[in-house]
Amino acid sequence: MMFGLLGYWPNLKNPGTFNEKTAYLKLYPPQPLASIAADKWRVRDYVSQKGLSEILNQVYWYGNNPQAIPFDELPAQFVIKANHGSGWNIFVADKNNIDRDAIIAKCNYWLNTKYGKKGRWYESFYDNIEPLIIIEKFLEDKSGDLSDYKFFCYDGKPKFVQVSFDRYTNHTRTYFDEEWNVIPMSLGNPRGKIIPKPICYDRMLQAAKRLSSDFNFVRVDLYEFNQAQVIFSELTLTHGGGFERFYPKEWDYKFGEYWKIG
């Protein structure tokens, strides 16, 4: 399967590429902070300990009993997510048009599912997370979208930045180095448009440095809200699960060379 996805058989005994090192991280005991980074609830404490509590999104409710979700007290828009998985989100743009029973059922499914052993991903550090449901503020800036920046960081040093466009329709990505020079490559999705450096870039860069200082590699995901505010999204240890192909292939090695395993 990995040959078909990556175009080569990964060397997991002596990993050199980014995808090989991602797979290695999944197969061998992760570093102690792995479960905290992956936990969308406990990671908030980690962000606060790094002196960055001001970039945390507002939480309306959290708990492990979906029946207790206070729908009537919530604002018109909000986001529901599970803390122990990836992609487990419900975006509510208008709560007057939701099926509450369906939402409760989905939340119960999440709470009773071990994400770490789900499908091909096998990311065992998720299984050390106590499952919770979190309801946060719905972020949508003046443009009707939200700029999403993913910093690939190595030992506290951001080296590459991914910017995603039209994520839920015609998903494209553009990559930059830390000085905002365009990188001529694609990863997982077609190349997207080139945009100017965001107004909040220096603040995002500093936040990424702080949040990645304890990790050999981590992807620090941040939002720029209304070109004026930086909002924390998540920390990701296994980008794409180690299954996304680089074009050209040389960038798989370049993204991997900064990642010191061990």
QUIBELZI-V708350 format. One record per helix or strand of 3 or more residues. SS is the DSSP state (~ for helix, > for strand). FROM is the first residue (numbers start at 1). TO is the last residue. If there is no record, write none. Layout:
((SS FROM TO) (SS FROM TO))
This chain:
((~ 2 6) (~ 18 27) (~ 34 38) (~ 42 49) (~ 53 55) (> 59 63) (~ 66 68) (~ 71 73) (> 78 82) (> 89 92) (~ 95 97) (~ 100 111) (~ 115 117) (~ 124 128) (> 133 136) (> 147 154) (> 157 165) (> 172 177) (~ 201 211) (> 218 225) (> 229 236) (~ 239 242) (~ 250 257))
